[in-house]
């Protein structure tokens, strides 16, 4: 299937009432292009993002009272910007193992809603106290702290509403659906993301080392990224050895993602011991040279784990290279100039070699 034909299909209006039903949009297009030898990594990522954006837009705008301030805050925080890195990862891994996009989509979108809720809450004055998100006022600056709190709570709850849709269970079976929900719950809760955020607050009482930061990052950032990949593999019916390989890939990817965020946020490094946000920047502990070397090592780990899958894993190699190279492309976690750079298998260096494109 050509890129143009996919783009036409991915921009069709979703004539359904729930995210779980997306007839005409379930193609394993990226996988077909890899097999045929004409894979375009940037185009694949853009196609996936468009696919997810249309699903989120339809769901949030067609299934709620659009006049409420709460709904406006939710749409403001979810639909306007965002890389969709985690749900794209779910699609890419799932497609590697033969899963259809329409089956992957409810879980991919749910993971994105959880991520968006965490950003809303992270920006609040009680936590990171950020006034800007993705180049515009953060949710609490635009709608007030009370609505921002409720918007985050609503998105977290909505994620589980989507995953527990009976139609998803009919596709996958109740036992597998329950397993997937438990997997996401584990990553989003006290054993994962929330536990990491809590640990970050406590860092002011401890000596911060690179090892301690990596342990924190595996929870706060890495847990949801790892689960996004594992969900795709589980839905695709990956064998145990493949699931383990995907887990190792995603663990390295998640850590590289956070370290490159820290490199991009180098201006936030602080010597103020009462500022946990400054203390948790990898640059303030390891320095730029060691941070860059660590990212190169993690990219090598990601590429090594994908070797058994040949060209079919090119989307996942593309995502790993993007994460490692994005410090050269001028992007950050806040959605400012998100620009994946095409690159050969460049595990020996971090220099981007092609013009940046927005994703």
C-alpha positions in Angstrom: 0.0 0.0 0.0 1.3 3.4 -0.9 2.0 6.2 1.6 -0.6 8.4 -0.1 -3.4 5.8 0.1 -2.7 5.4 3.8 -2.8 9.1 4.4 -6.2 9.3 2.7 -7.6 6.5 4.8 -6.1 7.9 8.0 -7.8 11.2 7.5 -11.3 9.8 7.0 -13.8 10.8 9.5 -14.3 8.2 12.2 -17.9 7.2 11.8 -18.1 5.4 15.2 -19.0 6.2 18.7 -16.1 4.8 20.6 -12.3 4.6 20.1 -12.4 0.9 20.0 -14.1 0.8 16.6 -12.1 2.3 13.8 -13.1 0.4 10.6 -10.9 1.3 7.6 -8.0 2.4 9.9 -6.5 -0.8 11.1 -4.0 -1.4 8.3 -0.6 -2.8 9.1 0.8 -0.2 6.7 4.1 0.4 8.3 4.8 -3.3 8.4 4.0 -3.7 4.7 6.4 -0.9 3.7 9.2 -2.4 5.8 8.8 -5.7 4.1 8.7 -4.1 0.6 12.0 -2.3 1.3 10.7 1.3 0.9 10.2 2.1 4.6 10.1 5.8 5.3 10.6 6.2 9.1 9.5 9.8 9.3 6.4 9.1 7.3 5.6 6.1 9.4 5.7 8.2 12.6 3.6 10.9 11.1 1.0 8.4 9.9 0.8 6.9 13.3 0.5 10.2 15.0 -2.3 11.3 12.6 -4.1 8.0 13.2 -4.0 8.5 17.0 -4.8 12.2 16.9 -7.9 11.5 14.9 -9.1 8.8 17.3 -8.5 11.0 20.3 -10.2 14.0 18.7 -13.2 12.0 17.8 -13.5 10.3 21.2 -13.1 13.5 23.3 -15.3 15.7 21.1 -18.1 13.2 20.3 -18.7 11.5 23.6 -18.8 14.3 26.2 -20.6 17.6 27.0 -18.4 19.9 24.9 -19.7 23.0 26.7 -18.3 22.3 30.1 -15.2 24.0 31.3 -13.8 20.6 32.4 -14.2 19.3 28.9 -12.5 22.3 27.4 -9.6 21.8 29.8 -9.3 18.2 28.8 -9.3 18.9 25.1 -6.9 21.8 25.6 -4.4 19.5 27.4 -4.8 16.4 25.1 -5.6 17.5 21.6 -3.4 20.6 21.0 0.1 19.3 20.7 2.0 16.3 22.0 4.3 13.8 20.3 2.1 10.7 20.9 5.4 8.8 21.5 3.9 6.2 23.9 0.8 5.3 21.8 3.0 5.2 18.6 5.2 2.7 20.5 2.2 0.5 21.2 1.2 0.5 17.6 4.8 -0.2 16.3 5.4 -3.1 18.7 2.0 -4.5 18.1 2.4 -4.4 14.4 5.7 -6.1 14.6 3.9 -9.1 16.0 1.0 -9.0 13.7 -1.7 -7.1 15.7 -4.2 -4.9 14.0 -4.3 -1.2 14.8 -8.1 -1.2 15.6 -7.3 -3.7 18.4 -4.3 -1.8 19.6 -5.9 1.6 19.5 -8.0 1.6 22.7 -5.0 0.7 24.8 -2.7 3.1 22.9 -5.1 6.0 23.5 -5.6 5.1 27.1 -1.8 5.2 27.7 -1.7 8.6 26.1 -4.5 9.9 28.3 -2.6 8.7 31.4 0.5 10.5 30.1 -1.5 13.7 29.5 -3.0 13.5 33.0 0.5 13.2 34.5 1.6 16.3 32.7 -1.3 18.4 34.0 -0.6 17.4 37.5 3.2 17.7 37.1 2.8 21.4 36.1 0.8 22.3 39.2 2.4 24.7 41.8 2.6 21.9 44.3 4.9 19.9 42.1 6.9 21.4 39.2 5.1 24.7 39.1 5.4 25.2 35.4 3.6 28.0 33.6 4.1 26.6 30.1 3.4 23.3 28.5 4.0 22.7 24.7 4.6 26.4 24.1 1.3 27.6 25.7 0.0 28.2 29.2 -0.2 25.0 31.2 -3.7 23.8 32.1 -3.8 25.3 35.6 -2.7 28.7 34.2 -5.4 28.6 31.6 -8.3 27.1 33.6 -7.2 27.4 37.3 -5.8 24.8 39.7 -9.2 23.3 40.6 -10.2 22.5 37.0 -6.7 21.3 36.2 -6.8 18.8 39.1 -10.2 17.6 37.9 -9.0 17.4 34.3 -6.1 15.2 35.3 -8.3 13.0 37.5 -10.9 12.7 34.6 -8.2 11.7 32.1 -6.8 9.0 34.4 -10.3 7.6 34.9 -11.2 7.9 31.3 -8.2 5.8 30.3 -9.6 2.8 32.3 -13.1 3.4 30.9 -11.6 3.0 27.4 -9.6 -0.1 28.2 -12.5 -1.8 29.9 -14.9 -1.3 26.9 -16.7 -4.6 26.3 -15.9 -4.4 22.7 -12.2 -4.6 23.4 -12.9 -7.7 25.6 -14.7 -9.3 22.7 -11.7 -8.9 20.4 -9.2 -10.0 23.0 -11.1 -12.1 25.5 -11.7 -11.1 29.1 -8.6 -12.8 30.6 -6.2 -11.0 28.2 -8.1 -7.6 28.6 -7.8 -8.0 32.4 -4.1 -8.7 32.1 -3.5 -5.6 30.0 -5.5 -3.4 32.4 -3.4 -4.7 35.3 -0.2 -4.1 33.3 -1.1 -0.5 32.7 -2.3 0.0 36.3 1.0 -1.3 37.6 3.0 1.2 35.4 0.8 4.2 36.3 0.5 3.7 40.0 2.7 3.5 43.1 4.9 0.8 41.6 5.6 2.9 38.6 5.0 6.5 37.6 3.4 7.8 40.8 6.0 6.0 42.9 8.7 7.7 40.9 7.2 11.1 41.2 7.0 10.6 45.0 10.6 9.5 45.1 11.6 12.6 43.2 10.1 14.8 45.9 12.2 13.0 48.6 15.5 13.5 46.8 16.2 16.6 48.7 17.0 14.3 51.7 19.4 12.1 49.8 22.7 12.1 48.0 21.9 12.1 44.3 24.0 9.8 42.1 23.6 8.7 38.5 22.5 5.3 39.6 19.8 6.7 41.9 18.6 9.0 39.1 18.3 6.0 36.7 16.4 4.1 39.3 14.0 7.1 39.6 13.7 7.6 35.8 12.8 3.9 35.3 9.7 4.6 37.4 8.7 8.1 36.7 9.3 8.1 32.9 10.3 4.6 32.0 7.5 2.6 33.5 4.8 4.0 31.2 7.1 3.8 28.1 8.0 0.2 28.9 4.3 -0.7 29.4 3.3 1.0 26.1 5.7 -1.4 24.3 4.7 -4.5 26.4 1.0 -3.9 25.7 1.6 -3.9 22.0 3.6 -7.1 22.3 1.0 -8.9 24.5 -1.8 -7.9 22.1 0.3 -9.2 19.2 0.7 -12.6 20.9 4.5 -12.3 21.3 6.2 -15.4 22.7 7.9 -15.1 26.2 11.4 -14.6 24.8 10.1 -11.8 22.5 8.2 -10.1 25.3 11.4 -10.1 27.3 13.3 -8.7 24.4 10.8 -5.9 23.9 10.9 -5.2 27.6 14.6 -4.7 27.5 14.4 -2.6 24.4 11.7 -0.4 26.1 13.6 -0.1 29.3 16.6 1.2 27.5 14.4 3.5 25.4 12.6 5.0 28.4 15.9 5.8 30.2 17.4 7.3 27.0 14.2 9.4 26.7 14.6 10.8 30.2 18.3 11.5 29.9 17.9 13.3 26.6 15.1 15.3 28.2 17.5 16.3 30.9 20.1 17.3 28.3 17.5 19.5 26.6 16.4 20.9 29.9 20.0 21.8 30.9 18.9 25.3 31.7 17.0 24.0 34.6 20.0 22.6 36.4 20.1 24.2 39.8 22.4 24.1 42.9 19.5 24.8 45.1 19.2 21.8 47.4 15.5 22.6 48.1 14.7 22.3 44.4 14.1 18.7 43.5 13.5 19.5 39.8 17.0 20.9 39.5 18.5 18.0 41.5 17.0 15.4 39.2 18.5 16.7 36.0 21.0 14.1 34.9 23.4 16.9 33.8 23.7 18.2 37.3 24.9 14.9 38.6 26.8 13.2 35.7 27.7 16.1 33.5 27.1 16.5 29.7 29.9 14.1 28.5 28.7 11.2 30.6 25.1 11.9 29.8 25.8 11.8 26.1 27.8 8.5 26.5 25.0 6.9 28.4 22.5 7.8 25.7 24.8 6.2 23.1 25.1 3.0 25.1 21.3 2.9 25.5 20.8 3.4 21.8 23.2 0.5 21.2 21.1 -1.6 23.6 17.9 -0.8 21.8 19.3 -1.7 18.4 20.9 -4.9 19.6 17.5 -6.1 20.9 15.9 -5.5 17.5 18.5 -7.4 15.5 16.5 -10.8 15.5 13.5 -9.1 13.7 15.4 -7.8 10.7 13.7 -5.1 8.6 10.3 -5.7 10.3 11.6 -3.8 13.4 12.7 -0.7 11.4 9.9 1.4 13.0 11.3 0.6 16.5 14.9 1.3 15.4 13.6 4.6 14.0 12.1 5.5 17.4 15.2 4.6 19.3 17.4 6.7 16.9 15.0 9.6 17.2 15.2 9.5 21.0 19.0 9.4 21.0 19.4 12.0 18.3 16.7 14.5 19.4 19.2 16.6 21.4 20.7 17.5 18.1 17.3 18.2 16.5 16.3 20.7 19.1 13.3 19.2 20.8 12.1 18.5 24.3 9.4 16.8 26.3 7.4 19.9 26.4 6.7 19.6 22.6 8.9 22.5 21.6 10.2 21.7 18.1 9.7 18.0 18.2 11.9 16.9 15.2 12.9 13.3 14.5 16.0 13.1 12.5 16.6 10.4 10.0 19.9 8.6 10.5 21.7 5.4 9.6 22.4 2.9 12.3 24.4 5.4 14.3 25.2 3.7 17.6 28.6 5.2 17.6 27.6 8.8 17.7 24.7 11.2 18.2 25.0 13.5 15.3 21.8 14.1 13.3 22.4 13.8 9.5 19.2 15.0 7.9 16.9 18.0 8.1 14.4 17.9 11.0 10.7 17.3 10.5 7.9 18.0 12.9 6.2 15.0 14.4 
